[in-house]
Amino acid sequence: MEKAAPLPWWRTVWPFRRRVRAGSGRGVRLIVILVVVVALCAAGLFLLPAGRALFEDTRDKLSKATPVTPVDIKASGALPGHPATNTTDGLNNKYWGVPGPGASVTYTFRKPFRLVDLIITNGASTSPEAYARQARALQVDLEVTTADGTRHDKQLTLSDKPGPQTIQTGISDAKTVRLTLRSPVDLSRGRHLALAEVEFFQRS
């Protein structure tokens, strides 16, 4: 009885469960399967962080943001009558005052949370007249430290105008937030840097 000719290798690759005759391209099929598996693993490795970030950003947009209050506030310095705690008192006519740039304030929270965004009210007040009386920082270094010690750094650019300014962040497991004041404007003799309010929002 004449032996049947082996099938072409491409007929043994798909579907994978096809029953093939002996010697009909099993080696080639195995190589193709291995290449596909390696390609899928590589794609998952490179795309997983981007996919996770997109997933979290989508959840941020679909969820309601709620305020979260720090349990501890420490500043590198403050002028008399203008402590850093003024930035979280809910009043926009009281402010944290410092002599010049480079001053920082660190907010610590009770438990890690998803920092969706923060709102900064720059200057001494939301009143245009009071706002213009003191200097303002137009650049702020944002440093967020997560529960596992990972640090996220970002330089924020603020508009020189009274009123709240929203900064989108999207950082998970935030534990501490530090703000460092940079690039002062209208800082002259008899004036100091002022920061009225900082509000933090988490994903509900």
N, C-alpha and C positions, 0 to 999 in steps of 0.2 A: 504494500500500500504506500502510495506516494505521500511524503510528509508535507503538511501545509506550510506555505511560505509565511514567515513572521510578519506581523502587522507593522506598518510604519510607526515610528516613535511618537508622532504627533497624535495618533489615534489612541495611544495608551496613556496620555497625560490627563485628559478630561473626558468624562468625569473620572475622579480618582478611584471610584469603586468598580470600574469596568474590569471584568474578568478577562485576563489576557493569557495568551498561550506562552509556553516556555520560550525564553529567549527573545521576546518581542518588545524590547526597549525598557525593561524594568530599571536599568541603571540610569538611563536618561530621565525617566520619570522621577526617580528619586532625587536627582540633581535639581530638576525644575521645582519640585516640592520644597526642597531645602532653600533654594533661592527665594521663593515666594515667602516662606516663613521668616527668613532673615530680613527681607524687605519690609514685611509687616512689623516686625519687632523694632527695626530702625525708625520707621515712621512713627510708631507709638512713642518711642523714646524722645524724638525731637518735637513731636506735636503735642505731647501731653501737657507740658507747662503752659503753652499758648492756649490749648483747649480749656484747661482749668481756669486760666485768667479770664477767658471769654465767658465761661460759665458763671464765675463769680460776679463779673461786671453786669451780666444780664440779670442776675438775682438782685444786685444793688438797684437796678433801674425798676424792677418789678415790685420791690419791697418798699415799705414805708420807713423813712429814716427817723429815729427818735433820739433826743438829746441824752448824753451821758456826762456825768459830772466827775471830775477827778477827786480822789480822796486825799491827795497831798500835792502841794505846790511849793517848789523851791526855786529861788532866783539867785543869780550870781551877785545881785546887788539891787538896791532900790533907794530912791530918795525919800526923805521923811514925809510921811503923809500919803505916799503913793506906792503901797506894797503891791507885789505881784498878785495877791489874792483879789485885787480889784478887777482883774481880767475875767473872773468867773462869778462876779456878784450879781450879774444880770442888769447892771446899771451902766449905761453908755456915757454918763457924764462924770465918771470916776475912772482913773487910769493908773497903770503901772508906769512909773517914771524912773528913768536912768540917765546918768550924765552923758553917755555917749554910746557909739556902736560897739558891738562885741558882747553886750550883755545878753544873758540867756535866762530862760525860765523853763523849768521841767515839770510836767504834769504826770502824776502817777495815778493809775486807775485800779480799782478794787480787783477786777478780773479781766482777762484778755477779751477783746471784742473786735468786731469787724469795723474799722474806722472808714466809714463811707465818705465823709467829707468834714471839713471844719469851716467855720465862719470867723473871719477876723475883722474887727472894727478898729481901724488904724487911727492913730492920733489921740488927742485928749478928749474928744467928744464927737457926737454926730452933728452938733451945731457948727455951722461953717465958721462963725466968729471964734468960738473956743478952739476949734480944730486948728485954725491958723496961728494960734498963740504959742504952740509948742512944735518942736520938730517931729518928723515922722520917719520911719524906716521904710524905704521903698523896696528893699530886698530882705527876705527872711529865710534863714536856713532852717528847714524842717528835718528833724531827725526822729524817726519812729523806731522804737525797739520792741520786738515781739517777745512773747513768753519764752521762746527758746533761745533768746539772745541775738537773733538776727536783726541787723540794722538796715533801715531804709532811709536814704538821704535824698532830699529834693530841695532845690532852690526856688522859692516863691517870689514872684514879682507882684507887688501891690500897686494899685493905682493911687495917686496922690489926691484923694477926695474923701470927704467924710461919708460915713455909712458903712454897712456890712459888706464884705466881699467873700464870696463862697469859693473854697478851694476843694476840688474833688481829689480824693486820695485813693480809696479802694485798697486798704491794707488790712490783712487778716491778722488776728491774734495780737493786736496792739496792746502793749502794757504800759509804756511810757512814751510821752511826746515832748520833745524839746524844741523850742523856738529860739533862734539867735538873731538879734536885730543887726541889719547891715544897711549900708548906703543911705545915711540920713540926709534929709533935706530940711533947709531952714534951721540948721543947728548953729546957733551963734551965742554970744555972751548973753546970759540971762535966760536962755532957753534950754530945754532938755528933751530927750526922746520920750515919746508917750505912746502907749498901746492901751486902748480902752477896753476891748473885750475879745475873748477867744471862746468859741463854742464848738463842742465836739458832738458828732452825730454817728450813731451806730445803726446797723441794719436790724430791723425788728424781726 
